[in-house]
Amino acid sequence: MTLGIITACVFAIVLVLFRPLLYKYFIQDAPREIQPRNAFFTEFGLCLVAGIALYVYNRITYGFPLYSMFSMMIGCTIAGSFIGIDAALSRERMIILRAADMDYTTPVPRRFFSITRKFTFITVTLTFFVASIMALVLTRDIVWLTKVGQDETSIQSAQLSVAYEIFFIMAILMAMTINLILSYSKNIKLLFKNETKVLEQVSDGNLSQKVPVATQDEFGVIAGHTNNMIDGLRHRFRLLSDIRLAEEVQQTLLPLSKPDVAGLDISGTSLYCNETGGDYYDYFHLPDNRFGVAVADVCGHGVGSAILMTSVRAFLHMAVTTYESPAKLLNAINIFISRDCSISGRFTSMFFLELAVEQKSLRWVRAGHEPALIFNSAQKTFSLLDGPGVVLGVDQEQQYQYSSKTDIATGDIILIGTDGIWESTDSNGQMFGQTRLKEIIRNSASESSEMIMAKIISAVVSFREDLPQEDDITLVVIKIC
């Protein structure tokens, strides 16, 4: 009892004098990543210092032998290890709780100390200490048992003393071990709670929070990668929002309704395979009661093509204000497109058609675009509005020449489209082709341009069956009235 009181007093003095100071400068002011480690070494060191002070006091006061210091330091090492591990887990738990409140979202930990290694280290250490204590106790008890009396009463008394001592030590060790297990379990529970809380919010579409990165183990790595995933989702959602906005803007750049032109029945549409695309069509009222139709196809599809298409539209609208002929119009916009596309290498095909309704004549330029298809209603035959011309954006010195036709008649049908129509394929890889397109026009020649266009689109979609649309589709149908 006297030794126990002395031990408690020495430990209390050491803890009161040194512990607050060490915690302030060695733990609280340290980076949070090393605070648990520093807490362990602080508590472990204080126990060793207390053990040395206790031995010095007992040596001076009671004349303890030198070899007793060995037992004292073993006991302090074991006690310091239990107390230090508990302090480290407690400090880690404090960091986890604080991380949830202060939103620690640091990157993936560079230094990695896995939970399995941590658990293995604690288990091996505790097992070694328990074995060491039991070995020391049993060794001391064996020596003591050899010195007790040989009568039955003395032997029974010695056996009870040894049993009580072992049970007492096992109970203390069991309580300390269970305390560490519970402390460790609390930390894992908190880490799991932080992770699942954020993941539940992410599954509901809420990306406002991130997982606090509080440890340098598997949970820290998972939290770091989860935060990277959330950043990626945020970026993707912003991108999708921008794409939806671009889709809305692009749709407003296309004609919103059929043009009202005497002698012409015109319908057009663009169907993009993505939210945005590179196909474009437009209508223009030209000088001298002429009317213009433009159909363009920017190489590729998606956001990049949509941006270039917007530029092409702007150049076209700017140049058409000084319109003289289809050739001069495309010469003008080709200069601007070539300057913009000289680095990217993107190009644009365009078919521009000028209709003089009163004169029943056509003039057009085919800048690398598919020839327009014209149906002669009287003879039930098809011909192409062909002509020379490379795509826009390749050579700004290119000089385009227009072609003309003067024998159009009432009932004739002109179709200007992009290759997404006749190059649509079915599940066998067969293309829709020009033959099917001509058959639809021939069978629907008596109907309106809007109905002809609808039948063509419906036929292409049916031909494709369940396959996704692989290219943008743009179609303008012009019927001479």
C-alpha positions as CSV (number, residue, x, y, z in Angstrom):
1,M,0.0,0.0,0.0
2,T,2.9,2.4,0.8
3,L,4.5,1.6,-2.5
4,G,1.3,2.2,-4.3
5,I,0.7,5.6,-2.7
6,I,4.3,6.6,-3.5
7,T,3.9,5.5,-7.1
8,A,0.6,7.3,-7.5
9,C,2.1,10.5,-6.0
10,V,5.2,10.4,-8.3
11,F,3.0,9.9,-11.4
12,A,0.7,12.7,-10.3
13,I,3.5,15.1,-9.8
14,V,5.1,14.3,-13.2
15,L,1.8,14.6,-15.0
16,V,0.9,17.9,-13.3
17,L,4.3,19.5,-13.9
18,F,5.1,18.3,-17.4
19,R,2.0,17.0,-19.2
20,P,0.2,20.3,-19.9
21,L,3.4,21.9,-21.2
22,L,4.3,19.0,-23.5
23,Y,0.7,18.8,-24.8
24,K,0.7,22.4,-25.7
25,Y,4.0,22.6,-27.6
26,F,4.4,19.0,-28.7
27,I,0.9,18.0,-29.6
28,Q,-1.6,20.9,-29.9
29,D,0.7,23.1,-31.9
30,A,2.0,20.3,-34.1
31,P,0.5,19.4,-37.6
32,R,-2.6,17.4,-37.1
33,E,-1.2,14.5,-39.1
34,I,1.5,13.8,-36.4
35,Q,-0.5,14.7,-33.4
36,P,-1.6,11.1,-32.6
37,R,2.1,10.0,-32.8
38,N,3.2,12.8,-30.6
39,A,0.5,12.0,-28.1
40,F,1.8,8.4,-27.9
41,F,5.4,9.4,-27.3
42,T,4.4,12.1,-24.8
43,E,2.5,9.7,-22.6
44,F,5.1,6.9,-23.1
45,G,7.9,9.3,-22.2
46,L,6.1,10.7,-19.1
47,C,5.6,7.1,-17.8
48,L,9.3,6.4,-18.3
49,V,10.3,9.7,-16.5
50,A,7.9,8.8,-13.7
51,G,9.4,5.4,-13.4
52,I,12.9,6.8,-13.2
53,A,11.8,9.4,-10.6
54,L,10.1,6.6,-8.6
55,Y,13.2,4.5,-8.6
56,V,15.4,7.4,-7.5
57,Y,13.1,8.2,-4.7
58,N,12.9,4.5,-3.5
59,R,16.6,4.2,-3.9
60,I,17.3,7.2,-1.7
61,T,14.5,6.6,0.8
62,Y,14.3,2.8,1.1
63,G,17.6,1.7,-0.5
64,F,16.1,-0.3,-3.3
65,P,18.7,-2.4,-5.1
66,L,19.8,-1.5,-8.6
67,Y,18.2,-4.5,-10.3
68,S,14.8,-3.4,-9.0
69,M,15.0,-0.6,-11.6
70,F,14.8,-3.2,-14.3
71,S,11.4,-4.4,-13.1
72,M,10.3,-0.8,-12.5
73,M,11.1,0.2,-16.1
74,I,9.4,-2.9,-17.6
75,G,6.3,-2.0,-15.7
76,C,6.5,1.7,-16.8
77,T,7.1,0.7,-20.4
78,I,4.1,-1.6,-20.4
79,A,1.9,1.0,-18.7
80,G,3.3,3.8,-20.9
81,S,2.5,1.7,-24.0
82,F,-1.1,1.1,-23.0
83,I,-1.6,4.8,-22.0
84,G,0.2,6.1,-25.0
85,I,-1.8,4.0,-27.5
86,D,-5.0,5.1,-25.8
87,A,-3.9,8.8,-25.9
88,A,-3.0,8.4,-29.6
89,L,-6.4,6.9,-30.4
90,S,-8.1,9.6,-28.4
91,R,-6.2,12.4,-30.2
92,E,-7.0,10.8,-33.5
93,R,-10.7,10.7,-32.5
94,M,-10.6,14.4,-31.6
95,I,-9.1,15.1,-35.1
96,I,-11.8,13.1,-36.8
97,L,-14.5,15.0,-34.9
98,R,-12.9,18.3,-35.6
99,A,-12.3,17.4,-39.2
100,A,-16.1,16.9,-39.7
101,D,-16.8,20.3,-38.3
102,M,-14.0,22.2,-39.9
103,D,-14.2,20.5,-43.4
104,Y,-10.7,19.1,-43.7
105,T,-10.5,18.2,-47.4
106,T,-6.8,17.7,-48.0
107,P,-5.7,15.6,-51.0
108,V,-5.0,11.9,-50.9
109,P,-2.4,11.2,-48.1
110,R,1.1,10.8,-49.5
111,R,2.3,8.8,-46.5
112,F,0.3,5.7,-45.9
113,F,0.0,3.7,-42.7
114,S,-2.6,1.0,-43.2
115,I,-5.2,-0.1,-40.7
116,T,-4.0,-3.7,-40.9
117,R,-0.5,-2.6,-40.1
118,K,-1.7,-0.4,-37.3
119,F,-3.9,-3.2,-35.9
120,T,-1.1,-5.8,-36.2
121,F,1.3,-3.5,-34.4
122,I,-1.1,-2.9,-31.5
123,T,-2.0,-6.6,-31.3
124,V,1.6,-7.8,-31.4
125,T,2.7,-5.2,-28.9
126,L,-0.1,-6.0,-26.4
127,T,0.5,-9.8,-26.8
128,F,4.2,-9.3,-26.1
129,F,3.5,-7.2,-23.0
130,V,1.0,-9.6,-21.6
131,A,3.4,-12.5,-22.2
132,S,6.2,-10.5,-20.6
133,I,4.2,-9.6,-17.5
134,M,2.9,-13.2,-17.0
135,A,6.5,-14.5,-17.4
136,L,7.8,-12.1,-14.8
137,V,5.0,-12.8,-12.4
138,L,5.3,-16.6,-12.8
139,T,9.0,-16.5,-12.4
140,R,8.8,-14.4,-9.2
141,D,6.0,-16.6,-7.9
142,I,7.9,-19.8,-8.6
143,V,10.9,-18.4,-6.6
144,W,8.5,-17.4,-3.8
145,L,6.8,-20.8,-3.7
146,T,10.1,-22.5,-3.1
147,K,10.5,-20.5,0.1
148,V,7.1,-21.1,1.6
149,G,6.4,-23.8,4.2
150,Q,5.7,-27.3,3.1
151,D,2.6,-27.8,5.3
152,E,-0.8,-28.1,3.7
153,T,-2.0,-24.7,5.1
154,S,1.0,-22.8,3.7
155,I,0.7,-24.4,0.3
156,Q,-3.0,-23.6,0.0
157,S,-2.4,-20.1,1.1
158,A,0.4,-19.7,-1.4
159,Q,-1.8,-21.1,-4.2
160,L,-4.6,-18.7,-3.4
161,S,-2.2,-15.8,-3.3
162,V,-0.7,-16.7,-6.7
163,A,-4.2,-17.2,-8.2
164,Y,-5.5,-13.9,-6.9
165,E,-2.4,-12.2,-8.2
166,I,-2.8,-13.7,-11.7
167,F,-6.5,-13.0,-11.8
168,F,-5.9,-9.4,-10.7
169,I,-3.2,-8.8,-13.3
170,M,-5.3,-10.5,-16.0
171,A,-8.3,-8.3,-15.1
172,I,-6.2,-5.2,-15.3
173,L,-4.7,-6.2,-18.6
174,M,-8.1,-7.3,-19.9
175,A,-9.7,-4.0,-19.0
176,M,-6.9,-2.0,-20.6
177,T,-7.0,-4.1,-23.8
178,I,-10.8,-3.8,-24.0
179,N,-10.5,-0.1,-23.5
180,L,-8.1,0.1,-26.5
181,I,-10.3,-2.1,-28.7
182,L,-13.4,0.1,-27.9
183,S,-11.3,3.3,-28.5
184,Y,-10.1,1.9,-31.8
185,S,-13.7,0.9,-32.8
186,K,-15.0,4.4,-32.1
187,N,-12.5,5.9,-34.5
188,I,-13.4,3.4,-37.2
189,K,-17.1,4.1,-36.6
190,L,-16.5,7.8,-36.9
191,L,-14.5,7.5,-40.1
192,F,-17.1,5.2,-41.6
193,K,-19.9,7.6,-40.6
194,N,-18.1,10.5,-42.2
195,E,-17.7,8.6,-45.5
196,T,-21.2,7.2,-45.7
197,K,-22.8,10.5,-44.8
198,V,-21.2,12.2,-47.8
199,L,-21.8,9.3,-50.1
200,E,-25.5,9.2,-49.2
201,Q,-25.6,12.9,-50.1
202,V,-23.8,12.3,-53.4
203,S,-26.2,9.5,-54.3
204,D,-29.1,12.0,-53.8
205,G,-27.3,14.5,-56.1
206,N,-26.0,16.8,-53.4
207,L,-22.3,17.6,-54.1
208,S,-22.0,20.4,-51.6
209,Q,-19.9,18.5,-49.1
210,K,-16.7,16.5,-49.1
211,V,-15.3,13.7,-46.9
212,P,-12.9,15.1,-44.2
213,V,-9.5,13.5,-44.7
214,A,-8.6,13.0,-41.0
215,T,-6.2,10.0,-41.1
216,Q,-3.4,8.5,-43.2
217,D,-4.8,5.1,-43.5
218,E,-7.3,3.4,-45.9
219,F,-10.1,5.7,-44.7
220,G,-7.9,8.7,-45.5
221,V,-7.1,7.4,-49.0
222,I,-10.8,6.5,-49.6
223,A,-11.8,10.0,-48.4
224,G,-9.3,11.6,-50.7
225,H,-10.4,9.7,-53.7
226,T,-14.0,10.3,-52.9
227,N,-13.3,14.0,-52.8
228,N,-11.6,13.7,-56.2
229,M,-14.7,11.9,-57.5
230,I,-16.9,14.7,-56.1
231,D,-14.7,17.3,-57.8
232,G,-15.0,15.4,-61.1
233,L,-18.8,15.1,-60.7
234,R,-19.0,18.9,-60.0
235,H,-17.0,19.6,-63.1
236,R,-19.2,17.2,-65.1
237,F,-22.4,18.7,-63.8
238,R,-21.1,22.2,-64.7
239,L,-20.1,20.9,-68.1
240,L,-23.5,19.3,-68.6
241,S,-25.2,22.5,-67.5
242,D,-23.1,24.4,-70.0
243,I,-23.9,21.9,-72.7
244,R,-27.6,22.2,-72.0
245,L,-27.2,26.0,-72.2
246,A,-25.2,25.6,-75.5
247,E,-28.0,23.3,-76.8
248,E,-30.6,26.0,-76.0
249,V,-28.5,28.7,-77.6
250,Q,-27.8,26.6,-80.7
251,Q,-31.5,25.8,-81.2
252,T,-32.2,29.5,-81.2
253,L,-29.6,30.0,-83.9
254,L,-31.6,27.8,-86.3
255,P,-34.7,29.0,-88.0
256,L,-37.6,28.9,-85.6
257,S,-40.3,28.6,-88.2
258,K,-40.9,28.0,-92.0
259,P,-40.1,31.0,-94.1
260,D,-43.0,32.8,-95.8
261,V,-41.9,33.1,-99.5
262,A,-44.3,33.4,-102.4
263,G,-43.9,30.5,-104.8
264,L,-41.9,28.3,-102.3
265,D,-42.9,25.7,-99.7
266,I,-39.8,25.2,-97.5
267,S,-39.2,23.0,-94.4
268,G,-36.0,22.3,-92.6
269,T,-34.7,20.5,-89.5
270,S,-31.5,19.5,-87.7
271,L,-31.2,16.4,-85.5
272,Y,-28.0,16.2,-83.5
273,C,-26.6,12.9,-82.3
274,N,-25.3,14.7,-79.1
275,E,-26.8,17.7,-77.2
276,T,-25.0,20.0,-79.6
277,G,-23.8,19.5,-83.2
278,G,-22.0,20.9,-86.2
279,D,-24.8,20.9,-88.7
280,Y,-26.5,24.1,-89.7
281,Y,-29.2,25.5,-92.0
282,D,-30.6,28.9,-92.5
283,Y,-32.8,31.1,-94.8
284,F,-32.0,34.5,-96.2
285,H,-34.1,37.1,-98.0
286,L,-31.8,38.4,-100.7
287,P,-31.9,41.5,-103.0
288,D,-34.2,41.5,-106.1
289,N,-36.8,39.2,-104.5
290,R,-34.4,36.4,-104.4
291,F,-34.2,33.8,-101.6
292,G,-31.2,32.0,-100.2
293,V,-30.9,28.6,-98.4
294,A,-27.7,27.6,-96.7
295,V,-26.9,24.1,-95.4
296,A,-23.5,23.5,-93.7
297,D,-21.8,20.6,-92.0
298,V,-18.8,21.3,-89.7
299,C,-16.4,18.3,-89.4
300,G,-17.2,16.2,-86.4
301,H,-19.9,16.8,-83.9
302,G,-20.4,17.9,-80.3
303,V,-19.4,21.0,-78.5
304,G,-16.3,21.9,-80.6
305,S,-18.3,21.6,-83.8
306,A,-21.1,23.6,-82.4
307,I,-18.8,26.5,-81.5
308,L,-17.3,26.5,-85.0
309,M,-20.8,26.4,-86.4
310,T,-21.7,29.5,-84.4
311,S,-18.8,31.3,-86.0
312,V,-19.7,30.1,-89.4
313,R,-23.3,31.4,-88.9
314,A,-22.0,34.8,-87.7
315,F,-19.7,35.1,-90.7
316,L,-22.5,34.2,-93.0
317,H,-25.0,36.7,-91.6
318,M,-22.3,39.4,-91.7
319,A,-21.4,38.7,-95.3
320,V,-24.9,38.3,-96.6
321,T,-25.6,42.0,-95.8
322,T,-23.6,42.9,-98.9
323,Y,-24.8,40.0,-101.0
324,E,-24.1,39.9,-104.8
325,S,-23.8,36.3,-105.7
326,P,-23.4,32.9,-104.1
327,A,-19.7,32.7,-105.2
328,K,-18.8,36.1,-103.7
329,L,-20.6,35.3,-100.5
330,L,-18.6,32.1,-99.9
331,N,-15.4,33.8,-100.9
332,A,-16.0,36.3,-98.2
333,I,-16.8,33.9,-95.4
334,N,-14.0,31.4,-96.4
335,I,-11.4,34.1,-95.6
336,F,-12.7,34.4,-92.0
337,I,-13.2,30.6,-91.5
338,S,-9.7,29.9,-92.9
339,R,-8.1,32.3,-90.4
340,D,-10.0,30.7,-87.5
341,C,-9.3,27.1,-88.5
342,S,-5.7,27.4,-89.7
343,I,-4.4,25.9,-86.4
344,S,-7.2,23.5,-85.5
345,G,-7.5,22.0,-89.0
346,R,-11.3,21.9,-88.8
347,F,-13.2,22.6,-92.0
348,T,-16.8,23.2,-93.0
349,S,-18.7,22.1,-96.0
350,M,-21.6,24.3,-97.2
351,F,-24.2,24.3,-99.9
352,F,-25.6,27.7,-100.6
353,L,-28.6,27.9,-103.0
354,E,-30.1,31.1,-104.4
355,L,-33.7,30.9,-105.8
356,A,-35.1,33.5,-108.1
357,V,-38.8,32.5,-107.9
358,E,-40.1,34.9,-110.6
359,Q,-37.4,33.8,-113.1
360,K,-37.7,30.1,-112.1
361,S,-33.9,30.0,-111.9
362,L,-31.3,28.7,-109.4
363,R,-27.7,29.6,-108.6
364,W,-25.6,27.7,-106.2
365,V,-22.1,27.0,-104.8
366,R,-21.1,23.6,-103.5
367,A,-18.2,24.1,-101.1
368,G,-17.3,20.5,-100.6
369,H,-20.8,19.7,-99.6
370,E,-22.9,16.8,-100.9
371,P,-24.8,17.9,-104.1
372,A,-28.4,18.9,-103.7
373,L,-31.0,16.5,-105.1
374,I,-33.7,18.0,-107.5
375,F,-36.8,16.1,-108.5
376,N,-38.4,16.9,-111.8
377,S,-42.1,16.4,-111.1
378,A,-43.1,16.3,-114.8
379,Q,-40.6,13.7,-115.9
380,K,-40.4,11.9,-112.5
381,T,-36.6,12.0,-112.7
382,F,-33.8,13.1,-110.4
383,S,-30.7,15.2,-111.1
384,L,-27.9,16.7,-108.9
385,L,-27.1,20.3,-108.3
386,D,-23.4,19.6,-108.6
387,G,-20.4,21.8,-109.1
388,P,-16.7,22.4,-108.2
389,G,-15.5,23.8,-104.9
390,V,-13.5,22.7,-101.9
391,V,-14.6,22.9,-98.2
392,L,-14.4,26.2,-96.3
393,G,-11.5,26.8,-94.0
394,V,-8.7,25.1,-96.1
395,D,-7.4,27.9,-98.3
396,Q,-8.4,31.5,-97.8
397,E,-7.3,32.3,-101.4
398,Q,-9.8,29.9,-102.8
399,Q,-12.1,31.5,-105.4
400,Y,-15.5,29.8,-105.6
401,Q,-17.6,29.7,-108.8
402,Y,-21.3,29.4,-108.9
403,S,-23.4,27.1,-111.0
404,S,-26.9,27.9,-112.4
405,K,-30.1,26.2,-113.6
406,T,-33.1,27.9,-115.4
407,D,-35.6,25.2,-116.1
408,I,-37.3,24.6,-112.8
409,A,-41.0,24.2,-112.8
410,T,-43.9,24.1,-110.4
411,G,-44.0,20.9,-108.4
412,D,-40.2,20.4,-108.6
413,I,-38.6,19.4,-105.3
414,I,-35.1,20.3,-104.1
415,L,-33.5,18.5,-101.2
416,I,-30.4,19.8,-99.5
417,G,-29.1,17.6,-96.7
418,T,-26.0,16.3,-94.8
419,D,-24.5,12.9,-95.1
420,G,-26.0,11.8,-91.8
421,I,-29.2,10.9,-93.8
422,W,-28.0,8.5,-96.5
423,E,-25.0,7.3,-94.4
424,S,-27.2,6.1,-91.5
425,T,-26.7,2.3,-91.1
426,D,-28.8,-0.5,-89.8
427,S,-27.7,-3.4,-87.5
428,N,-26.1,-5.2,-90.6
429,G,-24.0,-2.2,-91.5
430,Q,-26.1,-1.4,-94.6
431,M,-26.5,2.3,-95.4
432,F,-29.8,4.0,-96.0
433,G,-28.5,5.3,-99.3
434,Q,-29.8,7.6,-102.0
435,T,-32.1,5.1,-103.5
436,R,-34.4,4.9,-100.5
437,L,-34.3,8.7,-100.3
438,K,-35.4,9.1,-103.9
439,E,-38.2,6.6,-103.5
440,I,-39.6,8.5,-100.6
441,I,-39.5,11.8,-102.5
442,R,-41.1,10.2,-105.6
443,N,-43.9,8.6,-103.6
444,S,-44.6,11.8,-101.7
445,A,-44.1,14.4,-104.5
446,S,-47.7,15.6,-104.2
447,E,-47.5,16.4,-100.5
448,S,-46.1,19.4,-98.7
449,S,-42.5,20.0,-98.0
450,E,-43.1,19.4,-94.3
451,M,-44.7,16.1,-94.9
452,I,-41.9,15.0,-97.2
453,M,-39.3,16.0,-94.6
454,A,-41.2,14.1,-91.9
455,K,-41.4,10.9,-94.0
456,I,-37.7,11.0,-94.7
457,I,-36.8,11.5,-91.0
458,S,-39.2,8.7,-90.0
459,A,-37.8,6.3,-92.6
460,V,-34.2,7.0,-91.5
461,V,-35.1,6.4,-87.8
462,S,-37.0,3.2,-88.6
463,F,-34.1,2.0,-90.8
464,R,-31.6,2.5,-87.9
465,E,-33.9,0.5,-85.6
466,D,-32.5,0.6,-82.0
467,L,-29.0,1.7,-83.0
468,P,-28.0,5.2,-81.7
469,Q,-27.7,8.1,-84.1
470,E,-24.0,8.3,-85.1
471,D,-24.0,11.6,-87.0
472,D,-25.9,14.8,-87.2
473,I,-28.8,15.0,-89.6
474,T,-29.9,18.2,-91.3
475,L,-32.4,18.4,-94.1
476,V,-34.1,21.2,-96.1
477,V,-36.9,20.4,-98.5
478,I,-37.9,23.0,-101.0
479,K,-41.0,22.6,-103.2
480,I,-41.7,25.0,-106.1
481,C,-45.3,26.1,-105.9
